[in-house]
Amino acid sequence: MSPSPSLPFNSLPEGSTLPGGTPVFALKELVARLQREQYKIQDLLSSLGFALRSLNNISQFLELIPMIASRVTDATGGALVLFRPNGQLRLERLYCPANDTCQTVRCALESATRQITSSLTGSLGTQGKDGETVALTHQAARSAMVTLDQQLNHFLAPDLQLFGTSIIVQNVERGRLYVFSDDADYAWTETRQKLVRLVADQTAVAIENDELTLALRKKERLDRELELGAEIQEKLLPRQCPVIEGVDLAARCQTAQKVGGDYYDFIPTTYDQLRSPTTRISSAQPWSIAIGDVMGKGVPAGLIMTMLRGMLRAEVLNDHSPGQILQNLNCVMHNDLESSNRFVTLFYAEYDPRTQLFAYGNAAHNPPLLWQASTGMINRLDADGMLLGLDIDTRYHEGQMQLYPGDVVIFYTDGFTDAANIRGERFDEENLIKAVCWACQNLGSSQEILDYLFNLLRQFIGPDRSKDDDTTLVVMKVTQPAEFRQLSAIEG
């Protein structure tokens, strides 16, 4: 007699039957087995999630993938095939307790991946210019995966039930996860396929997280190196302006990045000055002033700037004229600049406090602006000469200017005049000349003039916008009265 369908399932007697003749005990056993399978799958997937959160070593995580994928699907084993960073396709992990089946699958996978890697190397090449690794395109990777499936079907016996799914990282196929069974009655149901895809997706997440972690560590290392480079570069720039009789100096360099290519320097012209750089310099000692700009920004420009500084300081001590110093510097640096595809603009000047004579040469740098107190007019201090590193046979001409008390010389780099506002308008030299005229007429010290010009530039580009280029400014104001020159002549 069949039980009433209104009775609860668990309350049915063991010996009773359901409509259709199915014994109750058999149905209970089936339900219990399905529940055990569900709990097993939940435990395995939970373990995989825990491993994804906990394991810092990607190799340890990948080792679990074939095993878990085969266990959640009750299959014989699993295999993980990945593209390596050099573009090679290789068997990453294989899990298969059955020795005979394992050996067969391993041989098939290794043969297939070896043939595909050889084919990819021949058609694309894994090495590019200067040994750089050539990354496979998404289309090439997808084609390789299709070929791998075809090769496996060719190598493996037809009675081996095989299912493979893609591992996708940022829309690029990075490998395949295969699960196989040697059970003749095994079937790849939709549920089992979904479980394999779920494990493959977790694998893709782990690979992406590992690559992001490596990229972050690399960025942190580069940031530390940039900070060290910026610290070294800051120490190479003058810590403070020297004390020169009859001159008021102010200078500032603001880099667009941590390390920049702008350069300025106040260079002693004798060894005595080098031995006591912090003491007050005698009026008989001239000083050199330089400002330059290396093409480009960042670390490469900063390295060339450092090289330029050392070579220029050595040349200054040889007691040559400004034009000859630029000529020698161009010859010495030409090969290095040419091979690095970078060039340098440089304005170099010598100032003698005894005579207040300003002699200079220019290697295609922005000509400094001379504001003359007697006329209130601006003159551009320029001399013929090409970029350093462009032509080894370039000749550099010289210029001289007699300075007087109240005269102001403004040295600057193109980061100042090329700075653009939100509308794309440049600050340009005309605006700088107008600003310099007003500042020299209305402000007393070089520091006040420098602060005014930088504040004006900040207002022009907008207080919330960063500069696209390094910006350097040096202000030199003559303060010594004319009697100083006569006194110096008597002392001489």
C-alpha positions as CSV (number, residue, x, y, z in Angstrom):
1,M,0.0,0.0,0.0
2,S,1.4,3.4,-1.0
3,P,1.8,6.0,1.7
4,S,-0.3,9.1,1.7
5,P,1.6,12.0,-0.1
6,S,0.7,14.3,2.7
7,L,3.0,12.6,5.2
8,P,6.5,14.2,5.8
9,F,9.3,12.4,3.8
10,N,11.4,11.6,7.0
11,S,8.4,10.0,8.7
12,L,7.8,7.4,5.9
13,P,8.5,3.8,7.1
14,E,11.7,2.3,5.7
15,G,9.9,-0.6,4.0
16,S,7.3,1.6,2.2
17,T,7.4,2.6,-1.4
18,L,6.7,5.8,-3.3
19,P,4.4,6.1,-6.2
20,G,6.1,4.3,-9.1
21,G,7.5,1.6,-6.9
22,T,10.7,3.4,-5.7
23,P,11.7,2.1,-2.2
24,V,11.9,4.9,0.4
25,F,15.3,3.7,1.7
26,A,16.8,4.0,-1.7
27,L,15.5,7.6,-2.1
28,K,16.9,8.5,1.3
29,E,20.2,7.1,0.4
30,L,20.3,9.1,-2.8
31,V,19.4,12.3,-0.9
32,A,22.0,11.6,1.7
33,R,24.7,11.0,-1.0
34,L,23.7,14.2,-2.8
35,Q,24.0,16.2,0.5
36,R,27.5,14.7,1.1
37,E,28.6,15.6,-2.4
38,Q,27.3,19.2,-1.9
39,Y,29.1,19.5,1.5
40,K,32.3,18.2,-0.1
41,I,32.0,20.7,-3.0
42,Q,31.3,23.5,-0.5
43,D,34.4,22.5,1.6
44,L,36.7,22.3,-1.4
45,L,35.6,25.7,-2.8
46,S,35.8,27.2,0.7
47,S,39.4,25.9,1.0
48,L,40.2,27.3,-2.4
49,G,38.8,30.8,-1.3
50,F,40.9,30.6,1.9
51,A,44.0,29.7,-0.1
52,L,43.4,32.7,-2.4
53,R,43.2,35.0,0.6
54,S,46.0,33.5,2.6
55,L,48.8,32.2,0.3
56,N,51.3,34.8,-0.8
57,N,53.2,32.4,-3.0
58,I,51.4,32.0,-6.4
59,S,53.1,28.7,-7.0
60,Q,51.6,27.2,-3.8
61,F,48.2,28.3,-4.9
62,L,48.5,27.0,-8.5
63,E,49.5,23.6,-7.1
64,L,46.1,23.3,-5.5
65,I,44.1,24.1,-8.7
66,P,44.2,20.7,-10.6
67,M,43.5,18.8,-7.5
68,I,40.5,20.8,-6.4
69,A,39.1,21.0,-9.9
70,S,39.2,17.2,-10.2
71,R,37.8,16.6,-6.7
72,V,34.8,18.9,-7.0
73,T,33.8,17.1,-10.2
74,D,34.7,13.5,-9.1
75,A,37.1,13.2,-12.0
76,T,40.4,11.3,-12.2
77,G,42.7,14.3,-12.4
78,G,43.4,17.8,-13.6
79,A,46.1,19.8,-15.4
80,L,46.9,23.5,-15.5
81,V,48.6,24.9,-18.7
82,L,49.8,28.6,-18.6
83,F,51.6,31.1,-20.8
84,R,54.8,32.1,-19.2
85,P,56.0,35.8,-19.2
86,N,58.4,34.9,-22.1
87,G,55.5,33.7,-24.3
88,Q,56.2,30.0,-23.8
89,L,53.3,27.6,-23.2
90,R,54.1,25.0,-20.6
91,L,52.4,22.5,-18.3
92,E,52.3,24.2,-14.9
93,R,50.7,21.6,-12.7
94,L,49.4,18.1,-13.1
95,Y,47.3,16.1,-10.5
96,C,46.5,12.5,-11.2
97,P,46.6,9.7,-8.6
98,A,46.2,7.0,-11.3
99,N,49.7,6.4,-12.6
100,D,48.9,5.0,-16.1
101,T,46.4,7.7,-16.9
102,C,48.7,10.4,-15.4
103,Q,51.7,9.3,-17.6
104,T,49.5,9.3,-20.7
105,V,48.1,12.8,-20.0
106,R,51.5,14.2,-19.1
107,C,53.1,13.0,-22.3
108,A,50.3,14.4,-24.4
109,L,50.4,17.8,-22.7
110,E,54.2,18.1,-22.9
111,S,54.3,17.1,-26.5
112,A,51.4,19.5,-27.4
113,T,52.8,22.5,-25.5
114,R,56.3,21.9,-26.9
115,Q,55.1,21.9,-30.5
116,I,52.9,25.0,-30.0
117,T,55.8,26.9,-28.3
118,S,58.1,26.0,-31.1
119,S,55.5,27.2,-33.6
120,L,55.0,30.5,-31.8
121,T,58.7,31.1,-31.4
122,G,59.2,30.6,-35.1
123,S,56.3,32.8,-36.3
124,L,56.4,35.6,-33.6
125,G,59.8,35.3,-31.9
126,T,60.1,35.6,-28.2
127,Q,62.8,38.1,-28.2
128,G,62.5,41.6,-29.6
129,K,64.8,44.6,-30.0
130,D,67.6,44.7,-27.4
131,G,66.4,41.4,-25.9
132,E,63.0,42.6,-24.9
133,T,60.3,40.0,-24.5
134,V,57.5,40.1,-27.1
135,A,54.1,39.7,-25.5
136,L,51.7,37.5,-27.3
137,T,48.6,39.2,-28.6
138,H,45.1,38.0,-27.5
139,Q,44.5,36.6,-30.9
140,A,47.7,34.6,-31.0
141,A,47.0,33.3,-27.5
142,R,43.5,32.3,-28.4
143,S,44.7,30.5,-31.5
144,A,47.4,28.7,-29.4
145,M,44.7,27.4,-27.0
146,V,42.5,26.1,-29.8
147,T,45.5,24.3,-31.3
148,L,46.3,22.9,-27.8
149,D,42.7,21.4,-27.6
150,Q,43.1,19.9,-31.0
151,Q,46.5,18.4,-30.2
152,L,45.2,16.8,-27.0
153,N,42.3,15.2,-28.7
154,H,44.8,13.8,-31.2
155,F,47.3,12.4,-28.5
156,L,44.7,11.2,-26.0
157,A,42.6,8.1,-26.2
158,P,39.0,8.8,-27.2
159,D,37.6,7.0,-24.1
160,L,39.3,9.6,-21.8
161,Q,36.6,12.1,-20.9
162,L,38.3,15.5,-21.1
163,F,37.0,19.0,-20.5
164,G,39.0,22.2,-20.7
165,T,38.2,25.9,-20.0
166,S,40.0,29.1,-20.4
167,I,41.8,31.2,-17.8
168,I,41.1,34.8,-18.6
169,V,43.1,37.6,-17.1
170,Q,42.1,41.2,-18.1
171,N,40.4,39.9,-21.2
172,V,43.5,38.0,-22.4
173,E,43.6,34.2,-22.4
174,R,46.5,33.1,-20.2
175,G,46.0,29.4,-20.1
176,R,43.7,26.4,-19.8
177,L,42.4,24.3,-17.0
178,Y,41.8,20.6,-18.0
179,V,39.9,18.0,-16.0
180,F,39.7,14.4,-17.2
181,S,38.2,11.1,-16.2
182,D,39.1,7.5,-17.3
183,D,35.7,6.2,-16.1
184,A,33.7,5.0,-19.1
185,D,30.4,6.0,-17.5
186,Y,31.6,9.5,-16.6
187,A,29.7,12.4,-18.1
188,W,30.5,16.1,-18.2
189,T,27.2,17.5,-16.9
190,E,26.4,21.2,-17.0
191,T,27.0,21.4,-13.2
192,R,30.5,19.8,-13.5
193,Q,31.4,22.2,-16.3
194,K,30.3,25.2,-14.2
195,L,32.4,24.0,-11.2
196,V,35.5,23.8,-13.4
197,R,34.9,27.3,-14.8
198,L,34.5,28.5,-11.2
199,V,37.9,27.1,-10.3
200,A,39.4,28.6,-13.5
201,D,38.0,32.0,-12.6
202,Q,39.6,31.8,-9.1
203,T,42.9,30.9,-10.8
204,A,42.6,34.0,-13.0
205,V,42.0,36.2,-9.9
206,A,45.1,34.7,-8.2
207,I,47.3,35.3,-11.3
208,E,46.0,38.9,-11.6
209,N,46.5,39.6,-7.9
210,D,50.0,38.3,-8.1
211,E,50.9,40.4,-11.1
212,L,49.4,43.5,-9.5
213,T,51.4,42.8,-6.3
214,L,54.6,42.5,-8.3
215,A,53.8,45.7,-10.2
216,L,53.2,47.5,-6.9
217,R,56.4,46.2,-5.4
218,K,58.3,47.4,-8.5
219,K,56.6,50.8,-8.3
220,E,57.5,51.1,-4.6
221,R,61.1,50.2,-5.4
222,L,61.2,52.8,-8.2
223,D,59.7,55.3,-5.9
224,R,62.4,54.7,-3.3
225,E,65.0,55.0,-6.0
226,L,63.5,58.2,-7.3
227,E,63.3,59.6,-3.8
228,L,67.0,58.8,-3.3
229,G,67.8,60.4,-6.7
230,A,65.8,63.5,-5.8
231,E,67.7,63.7,-2.5
232,I,71.1,63.4,-4.2
233,Q,70.1,65.9,-6.9
234,E,68.8,68.4,-4.3
235,K,72.2,68.1,-2.5
236,L,74.1,68.7,-5.8
237,L,72.2,72.0,-6.4
238,P,73.4,74.9,-4.3
239,R,72.1,74.7,-0.7
240,Q,72.3,78.4,-0.5
241,C,73.5,81.3,-2.6
242,P,77.1,82.3,-2.0
243,V,78.0,85.6,-0.5
244,I,79.5,87.8,-3.3
245,E,80.5,91.3,-2.6
246,G,78.1,93.8,-4.1
247,V,75.6,91.2,-5.2
248,D,72.2,90.0,-3.9
249,L,71.3,86.5,-5.1
250,A,68.2,84.3,-4.9
251,A,67.5,81.0,-6.7
252,R,64.9,78.3,-6.8
253,C,64.4,75.1,-8.8
254,Q,61.0,73.3,-8.9
255,T,60.9,69.9,-10.6
256,A,57.9,68.6,-12.4
257,Q,58.8,65.1,-11.2
258,K,60.9,63.9,-8.3
259,V,64.1,64.1,-10.4
260,G,64.4,66.8,-13.0
261,G,66.7,68.0,-15.8
262,D,67.0,71.7,-14.8
263,Y,70.3,72.9,-13.5
264,Y,71.8,76.0,-11.9
265,D,75.0,76.5,-10.1
266,F,77.3,79.1,-8.5
267,I,80.8,78.0,-9.2
268,P,84.0,79.1,-7.4
269,T,86.7,80.0,-9.9
270,T,89.7,79.2,-7.7
271,Y,90.8,76.3,-5.4
272,D,90.9,78.7,-2.5
273,Q,87.2,79.4,-2.8
274,L,86.5,75.6,-2.9
275,R,88.4,75.1,0.4
276,S,86.3,77.7,2.2
277,P,82.9,77.9,0.4
278,T,81.0,79.2,3.5
279,T,83.2,82.1,4.3
280,R,82.8,85.6,2.9
281,I,84.6,85.9,-0.4
282,S,87.1,88.6,-1.0
283,S,86.2,91.2,-3.6
284,A,89.1,90.1,-5.7
285,Q,87.5,86.7,-6.4
286,P,85.2,86.3,-9.4
287,W,82.3,83.8,-9.5
288,S,80.7,81.8,-12.2
289,I,77.0,81.4,-12.6
290,A,75.4,78.7,-14.8
291,I,71.9,77.7,-15.7
292,G,70.9,74.8,-18.0
293,D,68.2,72.5,-19.1
294,V,68.5,68.8,-20.2
295,M,66.0,67.7,-22.8
296,G,63.4,65.6,-21.1
297,K,62.4,65.0,-17.5
298,G,62.8,62.4,-14.9
299,V,65.8,60.1,-14.0
300,P,67.6,60.2,-17.5
301,A,67.6,64.0,-17.5
302,G,68.7,64.0,-13.9
303,L,71.7,61.7,-14.6
304,I,72.9,63.9,-17.4
305,M,72.4,67.0,-15.3
306,T,74.7,65.4,-12.6
307,M,77.3,64.6,-15.3
308,L,77.1,68.2,-16.6
309,R,77.6,69.7,-13.2
310,G,80.8,67.8,-12.5
311,M,82.4,68.5,-15.9
312,L,81.5,72.2,-15.8
313,R,83.0,72.7,-12.4
314,A,86.2,71.0,-13.5
315,E,86.3,73.2,-16.6
316,V,85.8,76.4,-14.7
317,L,88.9,75.8,-12.6
318,N,91.0,75.7,-15.8
319,D,90.6,79.5,-16.0
320,H,89.2,79.6,-19.6
321,S,86.9,82.2,-21.1
322,P,83.1,81.5,-21.2
323,G,83.2,80.6,-24.9
324,Q,86.1,78.2,-24.5
325,I,84.5,76.5,-21.5
326,L,81.4,75.8,-23.5
327,Q,83.5,74.6,-26.4
328,N,85.4,72.2,-24.2
329,L,82.3,71.0,-22.5
330,N,80.6,70.3,-25.8
331,C,83.6,68.2,-27.0
332,V,83.8,66.2,-23.7
333,M,80.1,65.5,-23.5
334,H,79.3,65.1,-27.2
335,N,79.5,61.3,-27.5
336,D,77.6,60.6,-24.3
337,L,74.8,63.1,-25.2
338,E,74.6,61.8,-28.8
339,S,74.3,58.1,-27.7
340,S,71.6,59.0,-25.2
341,N,69.7,61.1,-27.8
342,R,69.6,64.0,-25.4
343,F,70.9,67.5,-25.7
344,V,71.6,70.3,-23.2
345,T,71.1,74.1,-23.3
346,L,73.4,76.0,-21.0
347,F,74.1,79.7,-20.2
348,Y,77.4,80.3,-18.5
349,A,78.6,83.6,-17.1
350,E,81.5,85.0,-15.1
351,Y,81.1,88.0,-12.8
352,D,84.0,90.0,-11.4
353,P,83.0,92.0,-8.3
354,R,86.1,94.3,-8.7
355,T,84.9,95.6,-12.1
356,Q,81.3,94.5,-12.1
357,L,81.9,93.1,-15.5
358,F,79.6,90.3,-16.6
359,A,81.0,88.0,-19.3
360,Y,79.0,85.2,-20.8
361,G,78.5,82.5,-23.4
362,N,75.3,80.7,-24.4
363,A,74.7,77.2,-25.7
364,A,71.1,77.9,-27.1
365,H,69.6,78.5,-23.6
366,N,66.9,81.1,-23.0
367,P,68.8,84.4,-22.8
368,P,68.8,85.9,-19.3
369,L,67.0,89.3,-19.0
370,L,69.0,92.3,-17.8
371,W,66.9,95.1,-16.2
372,Q,69.0,98.3,-16.2
373,A,68.2,100.6,-13.3
374,S,69.3,103.7,-15.2
375,T,66.9,103.3,-18.1
376,G,64.2,100.9,-16.7
377,M,64.7,98.8,-19.9
378,I,65.2,95.1,-20.5
379,N,68.0,93.7,-22.5
380,R,68.4,90.0,-23.6
381,L,71.9,88.6,-22.9
382,D,72.6,86.3,-25.8
383,A,75.5,84.9,-27.7
384,D,75.7,82.6,-30.7
385,G,76.1,78.9,-29.9
386,M,74.3,75.6,-30.5
387,L,73.0,73.0,-28.0
388,L,75.6,70.9,-26.2
389,G,75.9,67.5,-27.8
390,L,74.5,68.5,-31.2
391,D,77.7,69.3,-33.2
392,I,81.2,68.7,-31.9
393,D,82.6,71.4,-34.1
394,T,80.3,74.2,-32.9
395,R,82.0,77.5,-32.0
396,Y,80.7,79.5,-29.0
397,H,80.8,83.3,-29.1
398,E,81.0,85.5,-26.0
399,G,79.4,88.7,-24.8
400,Q,80.2,91.3,-22.1
401,M,78.1,93.7,-20.2
402,Q,79.1,96.3,-17.7
403,L,76.7,96.2,-14.7
404,Y,75.9,99.0,-12.3
405,P,74.2,99.3,-8.9
406,G,70.5,98.5,-9.1
407,D,70.8,96.3,-12.3
408,V,69.1,93.0,-12.1
409,V,69.8,89.9,-14.1
410,I,67.1,87.2,-14.4
411,F,68.2,83.7,-15.4
412,Y,65.4,81.2,-16.2
413,T,64.6,77.9,-17.9
414,D,61.9,77.4,-20.5
415,G,59.7,75.7,-17.9
416,F,58.8,79.2,-16.8
417,T,57.9,80.7,-20.2
418,D,56.3,77.5,-21.6
419,A,54.0,77.0,-18.6
420,A,50.4,76.9,-19.8
421,N,47.1,77.7,-18.1
422,I,43.8,75.8,-18.3
423,R,43.0,77.4,-21.6
424,G,46.3,76.3,-23.1
425,E,47.8,79.8,-23.1
426,R,51.5,80.0,-22.4
427,F,53.1,82.4,-19.9
428,D,55.7,83.2,-22.7
429,E,58.7,85.6,-22.6
430,E,56.6,88.8,-23.1
431,N,54.7,88.3,-19.9
432,L,57.9,87.5,-18.1
433,I,59.5,90.7,-19.3
434,K,56.5,92.8,-18.1
435,A,56.6,91.0,-14.7
436,V,60.4,91.5,-14.4
437,C,60.1,95.2,-15.1
438,W,57.4,95.7,-12.5
439,A,59.2,93.6,-9.9
440,C,62.6,95.4,-10.4
441,Q,61.0,98.8,-10.1
442,N,58.9,98.1,-7.0
443,L,60.6,95.4,-5.0
444,G,63.9,95.7,-3.1
445,S,65.6,92.3,-2.8
446,S,66.3,89.5,-5.1
447,Q,64.3,87.1,-2.9
448,E,61.3,89.4,-3.2
449,I,61.6,89.5,-6.9
450,L,61.9,85.7,-7.1
451,D,58.9,85.1,-4.9
452,Y,56.8,87.5,-6.9
453,L,57.6,85.8,-10.2
454,F,56.9,82.3,-8.9
455,N,53.6,83.5,-7.3
456,L,52.6,85.1,-10.5
457,L,53.3,81.9,-12.5
458,R,51.3,79.9,-10.0
459,Q,48.3,82.2,-10.4
460,F,48.6,82.0,-14.1
461,I,48.6,78.2,-14.4
462,G,46.1,77.8,-11.6
463,P,46.8,76.9,-8.0
464,D,45.4,73.4,-8.3
465,R,47.3,72.5,-11.5
466,S,50.8,71.0,-11.6
467,K,53.5,72.1,-13.9
468,D,54.4,70.0,-16.9
469,D,58.1,71.0,-16.9
470,D,60.9,71.8,-14.5
471,T,61.0,75.5,-13.6
472,T,64.2,77.3,-12.4
473,L,64.8,81.0,-11.7
474,V,68.0,82.8,-10.5
475,V,67.9,86.5,-9.6
476,M,71.1,88.5,-9.4
477,K,70.9,92.1,-8.3
478,V,74.0,94.4,-8.1
479,T,74.0,96.4,-4.9
480,Q,77.6,97.6,-4.5
481,P,78.1,101.4,-5.1
482,A,80.6,102.5,-7.7
483,E,83.1,103.5,-5.1
484,F,83.7,99.8,-4.5
485,R,85.4,99.4,-7.9
486,Q,87.8,102.2,-7.1
487,L,88.6,100.7,-3.7
488,S,89.2,97.4,-5.3
489,A,91.6,98.9,-7.8
490,I,93.6,100.5,-5.0
491,E,93.6,97.2,-3.0
492,G,94.8,95.4,-6.2
